[in-house]
Every structure is written in structure tokens, then in C-alpha cells.
């Protein structure tokens, strides 16, 4: 179904607005995917806060013009699905994880922080832990010295308490 000029402008505006809020763009070729697979991919994307959309490449190029994702314009060829995410790794993770389980979805590339990423770059970005996991890891690192200090203080207190207590008679 063909879009008229106003509808195309609305699509470009919507995608441009999403691109302005996003940190990452992931591109994947979806040739051969069934509707059921696309629905599953879209559901996973929604659950992870990823804006996933099938677009005409000319409209996508217009939408990303003037944004950090403009570097990916040359990679926008063929039947592509576009994934934008505010989280730095969410779009890459959704597309890469789905591609692992379905050989019909082929990761083509994307962009992050104004840099063009190839398929391996997107897969590497997807392997980075999520923001929540990284925060938990940092909190664990910060907590570790305090726990160790408490353990040392408890051991010193035990030693002092043990030195003053009478020793038990040796067993015969």
C-alpha cells in the first residue's frame, strides 16, 4: 500500500523524533520471516523498550538525516527492519538475540554514538550487560571493601575476646 505525501511526512517525523531520543540504531534484514516471527520479534522489542519498525529505506534516510545515525545511511539497502533504543544496548541485544534463534533475520549493522557499526559491532554491543546489571556490579564492588573491613573488625574483636577468656583444659 502506497503512502501519500502527508503520510510519508508523518512517518519521517515520527521516526525522526524517535531517532532524536535514541542512542542506538540496529539494522537487520528480515527477508523470509513469517508474520508470526515478526510478531514475536516486535513483542520482544516492546518488552525491552525498543522502537522496531519496517520502513522504506528512502524514508528512513530522510528521518535520520542530521542525526548521529546518518552514518548508517549507506547501509540502508534491502528489506530492513529498524530498531531504535534509548538504552545503549537494548536494540542491538533484541535484534542479535532474535537472530541467534532464527536464521532468516540477518543483522546488517547500525550506529551508536555517531559511529557506523557493522554486524559484528552490533553483536559486540549486544554482549555488553544491561544498565541494571552494570549498576548491580558497581554496587557489589563498592560493598565489597566495607564487608571485608567489617569481617576484619569482627575477627579482631573475637581475638581480643578470646585472649581474655580462660583456656580450656586439654583433653586426656
Secondary structure, 3 states (H helix, E strand, C coil): CCCCHHHHHHHHHHHHHHHHHCCEEEEEECCCCCHHHHHHHHHHHHHCCEEEEECCHHHHHHHHCCCHHHHHHHHCCCCEEEEEECCCCHHHHHHHHHHHHCCCCEEEEEEECCEEEEHHHHHHHHCCCCHHHHHHHHHHHHHHHHHHHHHHHHHHHHHHHHHHCCCCCCCC
